């Protein structure tokens, strides 16, 4: 399994200047790869592997490319072809795409060392040192240890728009060293959970637990205020750059608050349950709708689902996405669909008379469809009325952020 750990880096002023110089050389290499791809005979290139054979000629013609690590230079060439594959995939999905453009200094702010050219040292405390070939030792805040069973495959160092530096270790762990997922046959309604990603609550689970939304309005208001200040500065001036960083820090704070919130919720879910069933939402399509798009974007539901799947492998949990169509309209007791406007928060079935919270009904439908998805029969001795409590245990977003626990 492949995953990553990210750490704050604190290079000295001299090291930061050297890092920026190396990153700019890699930017030139990326742009030159693009130039050759468009202007050199396709028989000589056409893939990252073939393009790597041209690098010795680059160094003879442009000595500046000899100043950076060879493996890192190969990785930059590969980066171009990975971006190219991304465009091709989008085109196959029916999206209109253009060509890859030249990278300006602001658009290219990272470099990656693959396989060699790096070493992690002095990891006994909360601080460690990362050695990079042709650059030197960079202090990092080692706030969590890299597992002993994990191999470091690559290291990426990046300068954020805030001016801060971060290091990301690409890790690989043998699947045999990870917790084994429980057998599908052992799943039941007590060790499995269905999740409805809601409007009034961020999530609503089938066992009656809800987690509130994050209140970010004060952060957004401050961000808008600082953005207005930035618009009044003269672009290119020192005051403009200072204010730009202030805006970038606020936006980064919002992103990290949401990510931290999602990390805590997803970790709780995969530790608490053997199986988690969630809707496979078309987030892009939802954002293109005219109503409530801002709240949907703040929810970052696709990121939430991605984190769930990523942590499922680390903690030995099944995470299954199911089709979301009709989970709100369909009665969890008898299956009859009833149209409900978004402001109607209670489910009341005209066919069987079953009544419960709207989101609780949707969560149970998610769980039932999840069982069907993995090939399990829904247990006949599980009455929906008892599986959907009307009294829910609600957890505030503030408690999740401050204590790092749902407290449930």
C-alpha positions as CSV (number, residue, x, y, z in Angstrom):
1,X,0.0,0.0,0.0
2,X,1.2,3.5,-0.9
3,X,0.6,6.5,1.3
4,X,2.4,9.7,2.5
5,X,3.5,11.6,5.6
6,X,3.9,15.4,5.5
7,X,6.2,17.5,7.7
8,X,7.0,21.1,8.2
9,X,10.5,22.0,7.1
10,X,12.7,24.9,8.5
11,X,15.6,25.5,6.1
12,X,18.0,28.4,6.9
13,X,17.9,31.4,4.7
14,X,20.9,30.1,2.7
15,X,19.3,26.7,2.3
16,X,16.0,28.2,1.2
17,X,17.8,30.1,-1.5
18,X,19.5,27.0,-2.6
19,X,16.2,25.1,-2.7
20,X,14.6,27.8,-4.7
21,X,17.5,27.7,-7.2
22,X,17.2,23.9,-7.6
23,X,13.4,24.1,-8.0
24,X,13.9,26.7,-10.7
25,X,16.3,24.4,-12.6
26,X,13.7,21.6,-12.4
27,X,11.1,24.1,-13.7
28,X,13.4,24.7,-16.7
29,X,13.8,21.0,-17.2
30,X,10.0,20.5,-17.2
31,X,9.5,23.3,-19.8
32,X,12.4,21.8,-21.9
33,X,10.7,18.4,-21.7
34,X,7.6,20.0,-23.1
35,X,9.5,21.7,-25.8
36,X,11.2,18.5,-27.0
37,X,7.9,16.6,-26.8
38,X,6.4,19.0,-29.2
39,X,9.4,19.5,-31.5
40,X,11.5,16.3,-31.5
41,X,10.8,13.2,-33.6
42,X,8.4,11.0,-31.6
43,X,10.6,8.0,-32.2
44,X,13.2,9.5,-29.9
45,X,10.8,10.4,-27.1
46,X,7.1,9.6,-26.6
47,X,7.6,8.2,-23.0
48,X,9.3,9.2,-19.8
49,X,11.6,6.2,-20.1
50,X,12.8,7.1,-23.6
51,X,13.2,10.8,-22.6
52,X,15.5,9.9,-19.7
53,X,18.1,8.8,-22.2
54,X,18.3,12.4,-23.5
55,X,19.4,13.8,-20.1
56,X,23.1,13.3,-20.6
57,X,22.9,15.3,-23.8
58,X,21.1,18.0,-21.9
59,X,23.9,18.3,-19.4
60,X,26.5,18.6,-22.2
61,X,24.5,21.3,-23.9
62,X,23.2,23.1,-20.7
63,X,25.6,22.7,-17.8
64,X,23.0,24.1,-15.4
65,X,21.2,20.7,-15.4
66,X,24.3,19.1,-13.9
67,X,23.8,21.2,-10.7
68,X,20.8,19.1,-9.6
69,X,20.5,15.4,-8.6
70,X,20.2,13.0,-11.6
71,X,17.3,11.0,-10.1
72,X,15.4,14.1,-9.3
73,X,15.9,15.4,-12.8
74,X,14.5,12.1,-14.2
75,X,11.5,12.5,-11.8
76,X,10.8,16.0,-13.3
77,X,10.7,14.5,-16.8
78,X,8.3,11.8,-15.5
79,X,6.2,14.5,-13.9
80,X,5.5,16.0,-17.4
81,X,4.4,12.7,-18.7
82,X,2.2,12.1,-15.7
83,X,0.5,15.4,-16.3
84,X,0.1,14.4,-20.0
85,X,-1.6,11.1,-18.9
86,X,-3.9,13.2,-16.7
87,X,-5.0,15.3,-19.7
88,X,-5.6,12.2,-21.8
89,X,-7.7,10.6,-19.0
90,X,-9.9,13.8,-18.8
91,X,-10.3,13.8,-22.6
92,X,-11.4,10.2,-22.5
93,X,-14.0,11.2,-19.9
94,X,-15.5,13.7,-22.4
95,X,-13.9,16.9,-21.1
96,X,-12.5,19.5,-23.4
97,X,-8.8,19.8,-22.7
98,X,-6.0,21.8,-24.3
99,X,-2.2,21.3,-24.2
100,X,0.2,21.5,-21.3
101,X,1.5,25.0,-20.8
102,X,4.9,26.3,-19.8
103,X,5.3,26.5,-16.0
104,X,6.1,30.0,-14.6
105,X,8.1,30.3,-11.4
106,X,4.9,30.7,-9.3
107,X,3.3,27.6,-10.8
108,X,6.3,25.3,-10.2
109,X,7.2,25.3,-6.5
110,X,8.3,21.7,-5.7
111,X,10.8,19.0,-6.7
112,X,10.9,15.2,-6.0
113,X,13.8,12.9,-5.2
114,X,13.0,9.3,-6.2
115,X,14.8,6.2,-5.1
116,X,18.0,7.9,-4.0
117,X,19.5,11.3,-3.2
118,X,17.9,11.7,0.2
119,X,18.3,10.4,3.8
120,X,16.3,10.9,6.9
121,X,18.5,11.3,10.0
122,X,18.3,12.1,13.7
123,X,14.8,10.9,14.2
124,X,15.0,10.2,18.0
125,X,12.9,13.2,19.1
126,X,10.4,15.7,17.8
127,X,12.9,17.1,15.3
128,X,14.8,15.3,12.5
129,X,17.1,16.1,9.6
130,X,16.5,15.5,5.9
131,X,19.6,15.3,3.8
132,X,19.2,16.1,0.1
133,X,21.9,15.5,-2.5
134,X,23.7,18.7,-3.7
135,X,21.7,20.7,-1.2
136,X,22.5,19.7,2.4
137,X,20.7,19.1,5.7
138,X,17.2,20.5,6.2
139,X,15.7,20.5,9.7
140,X,12.1,19.2,9.8
141,X,9.5,19.0,12.6
142,X,9.2,15.2,13.1
143,X,5.7,15.2,14.7
144,X,4.9,11.6,13.9
145,X,7.2,8.7,13.3
146,X,7.4,6.8,10.0
147,X,6.4,3.2,10.7
148,X,9.3,0.7,10.8
149,X,7.7,-1.5,8.2
150,X,7.3,1.4,5.7
151,X,9.9,2.1,3.0
152,X,10.5,5.7,1.8
153,X,10.2,5.6,-2.0
154,X,10.4,9.3,-2.7
155,X,10.7,12.7,-1.1
156,X,9.0,15.9,-2.3
157,X,9.9,19.3,-0.9
158,X,7.6,22.1,-1.6
159,X,7.3,25.9,-1.0
160,X,3.7,26.9,-0.2
161,X,2.2,30.2,-1.3
162,X,2.6,31.3,2.3
163,X,6.3,31.1,2.0
164,X,6.5,28.0,4.3
165,X,8.4,24.8,3.4
166,X,7.0,21.3,3.7
167,X,8.4,17.8,3.1
168,X,6.3,14.9,1.9
169,X,7.6,11.3,2.2
170,X,6.1,8.8,-0.2
171,X,5.8,5.6,1.7
172,X,5.1,2.0,0.7
173,X,4.1,-0.8,3.1
174,X,3.8,-4.5,2.3
175,X,0.1,-5.5,2.5
176,X,1.2,-8.4,4.7
177,X,2.2,-5.9,7.4
178,X,-1.2,-4.1,7.4
179,X,-4.2,-5.2,9.6
180,X,-6.3,-7.8,7.8
181,X,-9.8,-6.8,6.9
182,X,-12.6,-8.9,8.5
183,X,-14.3,-11.5,6.4
184,X,-17.3,-10.1,4.5
185,X,-19.4,-13.0,5.9
186,X,-18.8,-11.7,9.5
187,X,-20.3,-8.3,8.8
188,X,-23.6,-7.5,10.5
189,X,-25.6,-4.4,11.6
190,X,-23.7,-4.1,14.8
191,X,-20.2,-3.9,13.3
192,X,-21.2,-2.0,10.1
193,X,-22.5,1.5,9.6
194,X,-24.2,3.4,6.8
195,X,-23.4,7.1,6.5
196,X,-25.6,9.9,5.1
197,X,-23.6,13.0,4.1
198,X,-26.2,15.6,5.1
199,X,-27.3,19.2,5.0
200,X,-28.1,20.0,8.7
201,X,-25.4,17.6,9.9
202,X,-22.1,16.8,8.3
203,X,-22.7,13.0,8.8
204,X,-25.6,11.0,10.1
205,X,-24.9,7.3,10.9
206,X,-27.3,4.4,11.1
207,X,-26.7,4.0,14.9
208,X,-28.0,7.4,15.6
209,X,-24.8,9.5,15.8
210,X,-24.5,12.8,14.1
211,X,-21.6,15.3,13.7
212,X,-22.3,18.9,13.2
213,X,-20.9,21.1,10.4
214,X,-17.9,23.2,10.9
215,X,-18.6,26.9,11.5
216,X,-16.2,28.7,9.2
217,X,-18.1,31.9,8.7
218,X,-15.7,34.0,10.8
219,X,-12.7,32.7,8.9
220,X,-14.4,33.3,5.6
221,X,-15.3,36.9,6.6
222,X,-11.7,37.6,7.7
223,X,-10.5,36.1,4.4
224,X,-12.8,38.4,2.4
225,X,-11.7,41.4,4.4
226,X,-8.0,40.6,3.8
227,X,-8.7,39.9,0.1
228,X,-10.3,43.4,-0.2
229,X,-7.1,44.9,1.3
230,X,-5.0,43.0,-1.2
231,X,-7.1,44.4,-4.1
232,X,-6.1,47.9,-3.0
233,X,-2.4,47.2,-3.1
234,X,-0.2,47.9,-6.1
235,X,0.6,44.6,-7.7
236,X,4.3,43.8,-7.6
237,X,5.0,46.1,-4.6
238,X,6.4,44.9,-1.2
239,X,3.1,45.7,0.5
240,X,1.2,43.6,-2.1
241,X,3.5,40.6,-1.5
242,X,3.1,41.0,2.2
243,X,-0.7,41.1,2.0
244,X,-0.8,38.3,-0.6
245,X,1.0,36.0,1.9
246,X,-1.6,37.0,4.6
247,X,-4.4,36.0,2.3
248,X,-2.7,32.8,1.5
249,X,-2.2,31.9,5.2
250,X,-5.9,32.5,5.9
251,X,-7.0,30.3,3.0
252,X,-4.5,27.6,4.1
253,X,-5.9,27.8,7.6
254,X,-9.4,27.1,6.3
255,X,-8.2,24.2,4.2
256,X,-6.2,22.6,7.1
257,X,-9.1,23.1,9.5
258,X,-11.4,21.2,7.2
259,X,-8.8,18.5,6.5
260,X,-8.1,18.0,10.2
261,X,-11.8,17.7,10.9
262,X,-12.2,15.1,8.3
263,X,-9.1,13.1,9.5
264,X,-10.6,12.9,13.0
265,X,-14.0,11.7,11.8
266,X,-12.7,9.2,9.3
267,X,-10.2,7.8,11.8
268,X,-13.0,7.3,14.3
269,X,-15.2,5.5,11.7
270,X,-12.5,3.0,10.5
271,X,-11.5,2.2,14.0
272,X,-15.0,1.8,15.3
273,X,-16.5,-0.3,12.6
274,X,-15.5,-3.3,10.4
275,X,-17.4,-1.8,7.4
276,X,-18.4,1.7,6.4
277,X,-20.9,2.3,3.6
278,X,-21.1,5.7,2.0
279,X,-22.7,7.3,-1.0
280,X,-20.7,7.7,-4.2
281,X,-21.6,11.3,-4.7
282,X,-21.1,13.2,-8.0
283,X,-19.6,16.2,-6.2
284,X,-18.6,18.0,-9.5
285,X,-22.2,17.8,-10.7
286,X,-23.5,19.0,-7.4
287,X,-21.3,22.0,-7.4
288,X,-22.5,23.0,-10.9
289,X,-26.1,23.2,-9.6
290,X,-27.4,26.7,-8.8
291,X,-28.4,26.1,-5.2
292,X,-26.3,25.5,-2.1
293,X,-23.1,25.2,-4.1
294,X,-21.0,27.1,-1.5
295,X,-22.0,24.7,1.4
296,X,-21.3,21.7,-0.8
297,X,-17.9,23.0,-1.7
298,X,-17.1,23.7,2.0
299,X,-18.1,20.1,2.9
300,X,-15.3,18.7,0.7
301,X,-17.2,15.4,0.5
302,X,-15.0,13.8,-2.2
303,X,-12.0,14.5,0.0
304,X,-13.9,12.9,2.9
305,X,-14.6,9.8,0.9
306,X,-11.0,9.6,-0.4
307,X,-9.7,9.8,3.2
308,X,-12.1,7.0,4.2
309,X,-10.8,4.7,1.5
310,X,-7.2,5.5,2.2
311,X,-7.5,4.8,6.0
312,X,-9.5,1.6,5.4
313,X,-6.3,-0.1,4.3
314,X,-4.4,1.2,7.3
315,X,-6.9,0.1,9.9
316,X,-8.4,-3.1,8.3
317,X,-11.8,-1.8,7.5
318,X,-14.1,-2.3,4.5
319,X,-15.2,1.0,2.8
320,X,-17.8,0.6,0.1
321,X,-19.4,3.3,-2.0
322,X,-22.9,2.8,-3.2
323,X,-25.2,4.6,-5.7
324,X,-26.8,7.6,-4.0
325,X,-29.9,7.9,-6.2
326,X,-33.1,7.7,-4.2
327,X,-31.6,7.1,-0.8
328,X,-33.5,10.1,0.6
329,X,-36.8,9.4,-1.2
330,X,-36.9,5.6,-0.6
331,X,-38.5,4.3,2.6
332,X,-36.0,2.1,4.5
333,X,-38.8,0.0,5.8
334,X,-40.9,-0.8,2.7
335,X,-39.0,0.7,-0.2
336,X,-41.7,3.0,-1.5
337,X,-40.4,6.3,-2.8
338,X,-41.8,9.6,-1.6
339,X,-40.7,13.0,-2.9
340,X,-39.5,15.3,-0.2
341,X,-38.3,19.0,-0.7
342,X,-35.0,19.8,1.0
343,X,-36.7,21.7,3.8
344,X,-38.7,18.7,4.9
345,X,-36.5,17.1,7.6
346,X,-38.7,14.2,8.6
347,X,-39.5,11.0,6.7
348,X,-43.1,9.8,6.8
349,X,-44.0,6.9,4.6
350,X,-47.6,7.0,3.2
351,X,-47.4,3.3,2.5
352,X,-46.3,1.7,5.7
353,X,-46.5,4.6,8.1
354,X,-42.8,4.4,9.1
355,X,-41.5,7.7,10.5
356,X,-38.0,8.9,11.4
357,X,-35.5,11.6,10.7
358,X,-34.9,12.2,7.0
359,X,-31.1,11.7,7.2
360,X,-31.5,8.6,9.4
361,X,-33.7,7.0,6.7
362,X,-31.1,7.8,4.1
363,X,-28.3,6.3,6.2
364,X,-30.3,3.0,6.6
365,X,-30.8,2.8,2.9
366,X,-27.1,3.3,2.4
367,X,-26.4,0.4,4.8
368,X,-29.0,-1.9,3.1
369,X,-27.5,-1.1,-0.3
370,X,-24.1,-1.7,1.0
371,X,-25.0,-5.2,2.3
372,X,-26.4,-5.9,-1.2
373,X,-23.2,-4.6,-2.8
374,X,-20.9,-7.0,-0.9
375,X,-23.3,-9.9,-1.5
376,X,-24.9,-10.1,1.9
377,X,-28.6,-10.7,2.7
378,X,-30.3,-8.1,4.8
379,X,-31.1,-9.8,8.1
380,X,-34.8,-10.4,8.4
381,X,-34.7,-10.1,12.2
382,X,-33.5,-6.5,12.1
383,X,-36.6,-4.3,12.3
384,X,-35.9,-0.9,10.8
385,X,-37.9,0.8,13.6
386,X,-35.4,-0.2,16.2
387,X,-32.4,0.4,13.9
388,X,-33.4,4.0,13.4
389,X,-33.6,5.7,16.7
390,X,-35.4,9.0,16.8
391,X,-33.1,10.3,19.6
392,X,-29.6,10.8,18.1
393,X,-26.3,11.5,19.8
394,X,-25.1,14.8,18.3
395,X,-21.4,15.8,18.5
396,X,-20.4,19.4,17.9
397,X,-17.8,20.3,15.4
398,X,-16.0,22.3,18.1
399,X,-15.5,19.1,20.2
400,X,-14.1,17.2,17.3
401,X,-11.6,20.0,16.5
402,X,-10.5,20.8,20.1
403,X,-10.3,17.3,21.6
404,X,-9.6,15.3,18.5
405,X,-12.3,12.8,19.5
406,X,-16.0,12.4,18.8
407,X,-16.6,11.4,22.4
408,X,-19.2,8.8,21.4
